[in-house]
């Protein structure tokens, strides 16, 4: 994320970087490893500032983008690990690894 926060010779805040990505057409922005730093304060700040930007009409969620994001979510519960590692799908995926 650090490199993604560089624009026009300056370092953007996390919120500025997220807003730039969303305005550029991204469906989502990743804040890698930020939820465990300082109790997730940076992530909370971004969410608060996005909500504020929405109220001030500086940014509005895109319905099509939100639909694509929701389609990425799992539709069924995760498999139990012990069952997963014995499944033919898992074994086939392992065989394809270099």
C-alpha atoms as an extended CHARMM CRD file, in Angstrom:
* protein
*
        98  EXT
         1         1  UNK       CA              0.0000000000        0.0000000000        0.0000000000  PROA      1               0.0000000000
         2         2  UNK       CA              2.8990000000        2.3950000000        0.6140000000  PROA      2               0.0000000000
         3         3  UNK       CA              3.7260000000        2.6630000000       -3.0950000000  PROA      3               0.0000000000
         4         4  UNK       CA              0.0380000000        3.0530000000       -3.9410000000  PROA      4               0.0000000000
         5         5  UNK       CA             -0.0910000000        6.0690000000       -1.6470000000  PROA      5               0.0000000000
         6         6  UNK       CA              2.4270000000        8.0540000000       -3.7340000000  PROA      6               0.0000000000
         7         7  UNK       CA              0.8850000000       10.5790000000       -6.1030000000  PROA      7               0.0000000000
         8         8  UNK       CA              2.3680000000       13.6960000000       -7.6660000000  PROA      8               0.0000000000
         9         9  UNK       CA              5.4340000000       13.4970000000       -5.4320000000  PROA      9               0.0000000000
        10        10  UNK       CA              3.6150000000       13.3050000000       -2.1290000000  PROA      10              0.0000000000
        11        11  UNK       CA              2.3720000000       10.5920000000        0.1790000000  PROA      11              0.0000000000
        12        12  UNK       CA             -1.4010000000       10.3960000000        0.4030000000  PROA      12              0.0000000000
        13        13  UNK       CA             -3.2260000000        9.5580000000        3.6030000000  PROA      13              0.0000000000
        14        14  UNK       CA             -4.8980000000        6.1590000000        3.6250000000  PROA      14              0.0000000000
        15        15  UNK       CA             -8.2560000000        7.8480000000        3.0380000000  PROA      15              0.0000000000
        16        16  UNK       CA             -6.9260000000        9.9150000000        0.1360000000  PROA      16              0.0000000000
        17        17  UNK       CA             -5.4680000000        6.7710000000       -1.4460000000  PROA      17              0.0000000000
        18        18  UNK       CA             -8.7200000000        4.8420000000       -1.0010000000  PROA      18              0.0000000000
        19        19  UNK       CA            -10.7630000000        7.7310000000       -2.4040000000  PROA      19              0.0000000000
        20        20  UNK       CA             -8.4090000000        8.0420000000       -5.3980000000  PROA      20              0.0000000000
        21        21  UNK       CA             -8.7610000000        4.3230000000       -6.1020000000  PROA      21              0.0000000000
        22        22  UNK       CA            -12.5500000000        4.4060000000       -5.8180000000  PROA      22              0.0000000000
        23        23  UNK       CA            -12.8110000000        7.5160000000       -7.9990000000  PROA      23              0.0000000000
        24        24  UNK       CA            -10.5560000000        5.7930000000      -10.5630000000  PROA      24              0.0000000000
        25        25  UNK       CA            -13.0710000000        2.9560000000      -10.8360000000  PROA      25              0.0000000000
        26        26  UNK       CA            -11.7500000000        0.3480000000       -8.4260000000  PROA      26              0.0000000000
        27        27  UNK       CA            -14.4180000000       -1.7800000000       -6.7590000000  PROA      27              0.0000000000
        28        28  UNK       CA            -12.4850000000       -1.9340000000       -3.5120000000  PROA      28              0.0000000000
        29        29  UNK       CA             -9.2410000000       -0.8660000000       -1.9290000000  PROA      29              0.0000000000
        30        30  UNK       CA             -7.0030000000       -2.9890000000        0.2560000000  PROA      30              0.0000000000
        31        31  UNK       CA             -5.4110000000       -1.6770000000        3.4230000000  PROA      31              0.0000000000
        32        32  UNK       CA             -3.0330000000       -4.5710000000        3.9120000000  PROA      32              0.0000000000
        33        33  UNK       CA             -2.0410000000       -5.3400000000        7.4900000000  PROA      33              0.0000000000
        34        34  UNK       CA             -3.6420000000       -2.1650000000        8.8540000000  PROA      34              0.0000000000
        35        35  UNK       CA             -6.4390000000       -3.7580000000       10.9070000000  PROA      35              0.0000000000
        36        36  UNK       CA             -3.9920000000       -5.1600000000       13.4480000000  PROA      36              0.0000000000
        37        37  UNK       CA             -1.9200000000       -1.9740000000       13.8420000000  PROA      37              0.0000000000
        38        38  UNK       CA             -2.9670000000        0.4480000000       16.5960000000  PROA      38              0.0000000000
        39        39  UNK       CA             -6.1470000000       -1.5290000000       17.1680000000  PROA      39              0.0000000000
        40        40  UNK       CA             -7.2800000000       -0.8590000000       13.6100000000  PROA      40              0.0000000000
        41        41  UNK       CA             -7.3710000000        2.9230000000       14.1440000000  PROA      41              0.0000000000
        42        42  UNK       CA             -6.2520000000        3.6620000000       10.5740000000  PROA      42              0.0000000000
        43        43  UNK       CA             -8.9690000000        1.4470000000        9.1240000000  PROA      43              0.0000000000
        44        44  UNK       CA            -11.5840000000        3.0320000000       11.4020000000  PROA      44              0.0000000000
        45        45  UNK       CA            -10.3850000000        6.4690000000       10.2950000000  PROA      45              0.0000000000
        46        46  UNK       CA            -10.7650000000        5.5720000000        6.6160000000  PROA      46              0.0000000000
        47        47  UNK       CA            -14.2730000000        4.2170000000        7.1880000000  PROA      47              0.0000000000
        48        48  UNK       CA            -15.2730000000        7.3150000000        9.1680000000  PROA      48              0.0000000000
        49        49  UNK       CA            -13.8680000000        9.6440000000        6.5150000000  PROA      49              0.0000000000
        50        50  UNK       CA            -15.5800000000        7.7100000000        3.7070000000  PROA      50              0.0000000000
        51        51  UNK       CA            -18.8800000000        8.0740000000        5.5720000000  PROA      51              0.0000000000
        52        52  UNK       CA            -18.1900000000       11.7980000000        5.9910000000  PROA      52              0.0000000000
        53        53  UNK       CA            -17.3460000000       12.1550000000        2.2820000000  PROA      53              0.0000000000
        54        54  UNK       CA            -20.5940000000       10.4030000000        1.4370000000  PROA      54              0.0000000000
        55        55  UNK       CA            -22.6190000000       12.7920000000        3.6330000000  PROA      55              0.0000000000
        56        56  UNK       CA            -20.8340000000       15.7840000000        2.0530000000  PROA      56              0.0000000000
        57        57  UNK       CA            -21.5650000000       14.3300000000       -1.4150000000  PROA      57              0.0000000000
        58        58  UNK       CA            -17.8380000000       14.0850000000       -2.1740000000  PROA      58              0.0000000000
        59        59  UNK       CA            -18.1520000000       10.3500000000       -2.8600000000  PROA      59              0.0000000000
        60        60  UNK       CA            -21.0500000000        7.9890000000       -3.4000000000  PROA      60              0.0000000000
        61        61  UNK       CA            -20.8920000000        4.1950000000       -3.4940000000  PROA      61              0.0000000000
        62        62  UNK       CA            -21.3310000000        2.8020000000       -6.9800000000  PROA      62              0.0000000000
        63        63  UNK       CA            -24.1830000000        0.2720000000       -7.1090000000  PROA      63              0.0000000000
        64        64  UNK       CA            -22.6190000000       -1.7820000000       -9.9070000000  PROA      64              0.0000000000
        65        65  UNK       CA            -19.2900000000       -1.8170000000       -8.0850000000  PROA      65              0.0000000000
        66        66  UNK       CA            -21.0120000000       -2.8790000000       -4.8590000000  PROA      66              0.0000000000
        67        67  UNK       CA            -22.7590000000       -5.7090000000       -6.6890000000  PROA      67              0.0000000000
        68        68  UNK       CA            -19.4230000000       -6.9580000000       -8.0750000000  PROA      68              0.0000000000
        69        69  UNK       CA            -17.8790000000       -6.7530000000       -4.5810000000  PROA      69              0.0000000000
        70        70  UNK       CA            -20.7720000000       -8.6690000000       -3.0160000000  PROA      70              0.0000000000
        71        71  UNK       CA            -20.4460000000      -11.3550000000       -5.6960000000  PROA      71              0.0000000000
        72        72  UNK       CA            -16.9290000000      -12.0590000000       -4.3910000000  PROA      72              0.0000000000
        73        73  UNK       CA            -18.2630000000      -13.1270000000       -0.9960000000  PROA      73              0.0000000000
        74        74  UNK       CA            -18.6310000000      -16.8490000000       -0.3130000000  PROA      74              0.0000000000
        75        75  UNK       CA            -22.0680000000      -18.3200000000       -0.8320000000  PROA      75              0.0000000000
        76        76  UNK       CA            -21.6140000000      -21.2870000000        1.4620000000  PROA      76              0.0000000000
        77        77  UNK       CA            -19.8420000000      -21.9690000000        4.7470000000  PROA      77              0.0000000000
        78        78  UNK       CA            -16.1560000000      -22.8370000000        4.6330000000  PROA      78              0.0000000000
        79        79  UNK       CA            -15.3210000000      -26.5060000000        4.6060000000  PROA      79              0.0000000000
        80        80  UNK       CA            -13.8610000000      -28.1110000000        7.6990000000  PROA      80              0.0000000000
        81        81  UNK       CA            -10.0660000000      -28.0410000000        7.2920000000  PROA      81              0.0000000000
        82        82  UNK       CA             -9.5290000000      -31.7860000000        7.7690000000  PROA      82              0.0000000000
        83        83  UNK       CA            -12.1330000000      -32.5350000000        5.1000000000  PROA      83              0.0000000000
        84        84  UNK       CA            -10.7470000000      -29.8920000000        2.7650000000  PROA      84              0.0000000000
        85        85  UNK       CA             -7.1790000000      -31.2120000000        2.7420000000  PROA      85              0.0000000000
        86        86  UNK       CA             -8.4540000000      -34.6760000000        1.8460000000  PROA      86              0.0000000000
        87        87  UNK       CA            -10.7480000000      -33.5220000000       -0.9390000000  PROA      87              0.0000000000
        88        88  UNK       CA             -9.9990000000      -34.2800000000       -4.5850000000  PROA      88              0.0000000000
        89        89  UNK       CA            -10.2250000000      -30.5600000000       -5.4770000000  PROA      89              0.0000000000
        90        90  UNK       CA             -7.5660000000      -29.7000000000       -2.9130000000  PROA      90              0.0000000000
        91        91  UNK       CA             -5.3110000000      -32.5530000000       -3.9730000000  PROA      91              0.0000000000
        92        92  UNK       CA             -5.6590000000      -31.5390000000       -7.6320000000  PROA      92              0.0000000000
        93        93  UNK       CA             -4.7470000000      -27.9410000000       -6.7640000000  PROA      93              0.0000000000
        94        94  UNK       CA             -1.6700000000      -29.1640000000       -4.8720000000  PROA      94              0.0000000000
        95        95  UNK       CA             -0.5820000000      -31.2130000000       -7.8870000000  PROA      95              0.0000000000
        96        96  UNK       CA             -0.6430000000      -28.0680000000      -10.0290000000  PROA      96              0.0000000000
        97        97  UNK       CA              1.7330000000      -26.1600000000       -7.7750000000  PROA      97              0.0000000000
        98        98  UNK       CA              5.3490000000      -25.9730000000       -8.9550000000  PROA      98              0.0000000000
